[in-house]
Amino acid sequence: MLTRGSRYLLSKDVLNQGLNLAIQRKVNFESLDNANNNESVVRVTIDDG
């Protein structure tokens, strides 16, 4: 099992497919009201290098 701070490298297409599947299956997305809450959060960043 991966620990805190672990990273995955995904292509944009894989990310889009995953999000679309989650939406189709009615996964509830929550807005992040507290930016300091690090539990159960996935942050998507772009590496343009």
N, C-alpha and C positions, 0 to 999 in steps of 0.2 A: 504494500500500500504506500502511496506517495504521501509525503508530509507537506506541511505548510510551505508555500513559496515554490512549489513544483510548477513546471511549465510544460505545456504541450505545444507542438508546432502543427497547425492546421492550415490547409489551404482555404482560401475564401469560399470556394465552392463547397467544401465539406462543412464549413461553418454555416453557410446559407442553408444547406440541406438539413442540418441538424436543427436549426431554428425553425425552418418551415415544418419539419416533422413534429416538433414540440408544439407549435401553434395548432397544427391539424389535430393533435391529440389533446388539445385544450389544456396544456400546461399553463399554470398561472405564473406570470412574471410579476415580480414586485419591484416597485421603484425603491431606490436606495435613499432613504431619508437621512441616515447617519453614515457619512463617508468613512468614519472610523470603525465601523462594524466589519471585522474581517472574517467572521464565521459564516460558512455556507455561502460564500460569494464567489462568483466567477467573473473575473475582469478580462475583457477582451482588449488587447493592445495590438498595434500594427508594428511589425519590424520591416522597415523598408530597405534594410541593408542586404 
